[in-house]
Amino acid sequence: MDIRDVASGNSDADQNGATGGNQWGRPSRRTVLAASGAAIAGLAGCLGGSSEGSTETSGGEDSSGDSTETSGGATTSSGDELADTLNFYSWGGSTQEALTEHLIEPFEEEYGVTVEQSSFSSQDKMLANVRSSPEGSYDVIMPSLSGSYNAVKQDLVEPLRLDNIETWSNVLPSFQDFNVVASADERYVAPLYYGTIGMVYNADEVSGSPPFSWDLTWDDQYAGSLTLEGFAFVRVFTTALRLGMDPNVMEGDAGSYEEGIKQVYDAMAEQHEYVTKYWTSGQEQTTLYSNGTAVLGDGWSGRILSLQEDGYDNLNYTIPEEGAYGWSDTFAIAKGSERRYTAEKFLEFAYRPEVQEALSPALGYPPATDATSSDIEALPDFDPTGGDRLVFQDQQFKETHQEDWNSTFEQIKLGQY
């Protein structure tokens, strides 16, 4: 996720992650090596899959540097026939590398379909390229949940014909129950994997065993050593969870949004007194936790996993008992795809248990299906409840209220609330 898009309220997959890696946190080996000879600040551009290492098989580059691709002379298909090729537009970097090895190449081998790849570095750029390209230029695209909300609003994607995706039943109930546009009658995205904005704690300083409650981040014993993600929509969402509210309705005891949001703002103002710093990038959060400035807060699992691999065994990640903000990267079929059936077979293949069991650990995030293994269960974001502790944001609700959330959060940070 590209944090630079957060100020304008763009997609969750644009709000957290690692340059050149999975967009919510774990840098790819290529990125780490590239950064080793440069200033550490070079990693502060940390959010969003990177176009580094992207496979460009046809087409050229747009002005943003994203690799782009047109349908060219690829063979199309109609009805229930497989096409010879499939145009796939995904995050780049380590995400693309994992998809290529564990999904695309096995699919090509089994189905005899050539997958033509191109990559993007942010959701905004992906949506802009799909929007400005002729219909049929892309077949499968990879939006985040909020990116897919914008894609549906802009009529950039086709509804999923679930009858052609026989493995859809493998998808976790929490994802089957969620629709990116609540009022829509049809499904538009196929979630691939999930992550959370969970709790980070230093086991040397925080006693007890998880799952903890978000109440812990309101405990005055951690005053001056608490760090939190500095975006209003995350603060409002997580605070509502802590108060036992549905963060997509946010009604207080009086049964109204107005009362509920006041309770949320009051709690945020109380918590603010304990915060040493609000972080706004993956690099910033890792610095705060690794140098001991913060011993408790929230964060992205991918970054904490990387710190653990670097020897910071005292830093742990957990999904609190009230749940956590959930996100997902998804597959969607681009509007006007002439290889729609082939795209559906690609999605069906992706949901096979053996594919997910290999792909998920390589991506660093649990699958949005019931596939599991010891490697999957070891991932920081893995929810042993089967997704019950994942809470997804209603993007329309966020869109309606975000301006007020932003302005009030600024007042809280300035001590003017």
N, C-alpha and C positions, 0 to 999 in steps of 0.2 A: 504494500500500500504506500502511496506517495503522500507524505504528510503535507507537502506543499499544496495539495488540493483541499486540505481540511478547512481552511478559512472560508472557502466558498461553500462548504457543506457538501462536498462530493462524497463519492461512495466509500463504504467502509473498507473496501479493498484498496482505496487510495489513501487510507489514513494510518496504516500501520504496516511495517514490514522491513525488508532489507533489500537494498540495492543489489541487483544481481542474484537475488535469492528468492525464497518464498516470501511473498509480499508482506507477511505478518511477522517476519523476524529473523529467520536464520540465514546469514550470509552464505553465499556459495563459496566453495574453495577458491574459485577464480577471483572473486571479489576480494577475499582476504589476502590472497597473494598480491593482487594489484595494489592493495592499500598498504602493504607492509613497508614499502619504500617511500610512502607519502605520509602526509600528516594524518593523524587519526581522524581529524575533522573531515577527511574525504569520505568517511563512512557515514557522516551525519546526514547524507542525502538518503537516509535509510528506508524509505518506504516504497515498496512497489517492485514487481518483477522487473528485471532489467532486459534490455534488448541486446546486452552483451551476449555473444555466443549464439545469437538467434540463427536459425536456419532459413535462409532466403532462397527459395527454389524458383521463384519467378517474380515478375514485377520488379519494383525498385525500392526506393526509400522516399518517404514523405519529408517535408521540411523539418519535422521534429526529430528525424533520425530513426523513427520506427521502421522496421522492415515491413513492406506492404506487398500485397499479392493480388493479382486479378485472376479471373477464371481461365483466361487464355484460351487454348484450344482443348482443354480437358473434356473428356467424354462425360456427358450428362446421362441421367437416367430418369425414367418416369415410372410411375406405379411402384411395383414391388421388385424392381430390378436393381441390382448393384451397379454403381458406376465404376469406372476404372480408377478415378481419382476422387479425392476429398480435400477441400481447402480448409485448413485448420489454423485458427488465429488465437494464440495463447500468450500468457505471460512468458517472458524470456528467462534467461539465467538458469539457475539450478532447477526451477520448476519445469522449464522446457526440457532440460536434460533428463529429468526423471520421467516425464511423460513420454519422451522419445523411447527410452530404454524399456520401460515397463508396460506401456500401453500402445503406443503407435507402432513400433516394430512388430510386436506380437500380433496386432490386428492386421497389419499388412501381410504378414506371413500366412495367417489363417484365411483371410478373405480375398487375397490377391488384389487389394485396393492400394494404390499409392497415395499416401497422405502428404500433400504439399503444405509445408509449414511456413508460417510467418509469425512474428511476435510483436508485442507492444510493451511499453514501459509504464503506462498508466491507464486507468479506466477512461479518463477523458479523451486520451488520444485514440484508444480503441474505439470508443463510441463515435468520435468524429470521423475516423476512417471508414467505419461501416456506414455511417450516415451519408458521407460524401461519395462513396463508391456506388457503381451501378448494382442494382439488385442481382444477386447471384455471384457476386465477387467472392463472398465468403460462404462457407457451409456451416461449420461449427465455430462458435466464438466462446470466449471464456470470461463472462462478467462476474463480478462479485454480486452478493445479494442486492446491495443498493444500486450497483451499476446495472443490474438486470431490471430494477424498478424503472430507471431512466430509459433503458432499452425498450421496455414494454410501452412506456408513455410515448416514446418517439416512434413507435411502430417499426422497430428494427428487427424483431424476432418473430418466428413462427410459433404457434402453440405446439406443444408436444403431443404426438399421437401415441399415447401410452400403450395402446394395443400392439404397437410395433416394437416396444421396449419390454420384452418379457421379463427381464430381471429387475424391473421397477419395484417389485415386491421386496427386494433386498434392502431398499432405502429405509432408514430409521423412521419410525413413526413421527418424531418431532419435525422431520423435514417433509414428510408426506402431509402433515397437518398445516404446514406453513406455505403461504403463497405470497409471492413478492408484491402483488397487487391484491389486497384483501378482497376487493369487490369483483375480481376477475373470476369468470366461471371456468377458465381453462388454465392449465399449467404451462409455464413458459421456460422454466429452467430445471436442469437436472443437477442437484448439488453433488459435488465430487468429494470434498473433504471439509472439515470444520476446524475452527479454532475459537478461542475465547479471549476476553480481557479478564484474566483471573487475578488471584492474589499471589504476590511474591513476598517471601519472608526469609530472613536470615535465621537459621536454626540455632545459631550460637546466641542469639539475642531474644528470640521469640520462643517461649516454651509451649508445650502441648503438641498435639498431633492433629493433622487435618482429617476431615474437612473443618476449617475454621468458619466462623461467621464474619460477615462484613462488619459486624459491630466492633471487631478488633481494630479497625482503622479509625474508630472514634474513641479509642482508649487513650487517655491523657498520658499514660506511661510512655507512649511513643511520640510525644510532642517533640518536634525538632528532628525526628528521624523517620518521618513519614513522607513518602513521595507518591504522587498520583498523576495520571495522565491528564494533561491540561486542556482538554476539549470539552466544551459545555455539554454536548450530547452524551458523552461517556459519564460525566459526573452526575448529570440528572438521572440517567438510566440506572447506574449502579446504586445511587442513593435511594431511588424508588424501590429497588430490590431489597435493600437493607431495611426499609420501612414496611416491607411486606405488601407493597403495591404492585399491581400490574403496570410495568413501565410504558406500556402502549395505551394505557387508559389514564393512569395516574390520578385516580380519584381518591380523595382523602376520606376521613371519617364522615364528613358531611355528604359524601357521595357526589362531589363535583370536582372537575379538573382544577378550578380556581383554588379550592381549599387544598387539594392534593399537591399542587405545584408549590403552594406556600409552605407546606410542611417539608417538601423536598428542599426548597431554597433555605429554610431555617436550618435544616440539618447540614446542608453544604456549608453554611456560614459557621456553624459550630465546628465542623471538621477542619475548616480552613485554618483555624488557630493552631493546629498541630502540624501543618504541612511545612516541610522545609523547602520544597521546590516542586512545582508542577513541571513535568517533562513533556516534551512535544516531539521527540524523535527516538528511534531505537537506540542510537548511540548514547543519547543523553541518559536514558534509563539505565543502560548497562554501566555507565560511568558512576552513577549515583549509588547503585547497588554494589559494584565491585570495589569502590574505594571506601565503603563503609559510611558514606554520608547518610544513606537511608538503610534501614533494616526491615522495613515493612512498607507495603503499598500495593499497587496493581502493576500489571505489565503484560508483555507478550511472551508466550511460552518459548517461541523460537529463540529469542534473545537469551532467556535464562538457560535454555538447553545449551547454547553455545558457551555461556559462561561456565556451566558445569563441566563441559568438555575441556575447558581451559584450566580446570582445577578448583573452581569455586564450588566445592561440594556442599558448602554451608547454605547456599542459595537454593531455595526450593520454590515450586510453583504448584498451586492447587486451585480447584474450582470450589468456591465457598458453598456452604450448605443452602444458601438462598438462591444459588445459581449465578450465572455470569453472562455478560454480553456475548452472544454467539455470532460468529461470522462464517461465511462459506464462500469459496470460489465454485463456480458452477459452469456447466456446459449449456449452451443454448444454440438453437438452429437459426441462422441468420435469415432475415426476410428475403423471400424470392429464391432461396436455394433450389437449384434444379437437381440436387442430389439428396433430397430430404430423407428418402428411405435409407440410403447409405449412411447418412448422418445418424439416423435412429439406431441402426445396427451398431454403429460406433459407440453410441451411448450404452446400448445393451451390453456390448462387450466390456465396457469400462466397469460395469456393475457386477461382473463375475467375481465371486469370492477370491479365486486364485489371483486375479488381476489386482484387486484391492490389497490383498495380503502382501504382494510384492511392491506395489506402487506407494502405498501409504507411508511405510517407514522411510522410503527414499525421499518423499516430499517433506517428511517431518511432522505430518499432521494426521489425525485419525480419519478414517473414511466415513462418509455420510451413509454408510450401509452397516449391516450387522456383521460384516466380515471382521474377524479378530484373530490375533496371534499374540504370542508373548512380546514380540517387537512392537505391535500396535498398542498393547496395554501398557507398555513402558513409556509411551509418548506423553509428554507433560499435559497435553490438552485432553487426553483420553478420559471420557466420562463413563465410569463404570455403571451408571444408571441407564445407559443406552440412549443418552441424549435428553433425559428429563431435566437436567440442570442447565441445558442450553436455552437461552432466551434470546429471541431474534427481534430486532427493532422493526416496527411498522414504519416504513419509509414515508408514507403519506402523513402519518402522525408527526414524525420528525420534521418533515417539510413545513407543516402548518405552524409548528411552535418553535423552531430552532432560533429564529431571530430574537425572540424574547429570552430563550435560554442563554444565548450568547451575551446579550446585554446585561442580564442579571448576574451571570458568572463574573463578568468583568467588574461589576460593582462589588461583589463579594471579595474578589482578589484585592481590590483597592481599599477595602474596609469601609465602603460607603453603602452597604446594604442595610 
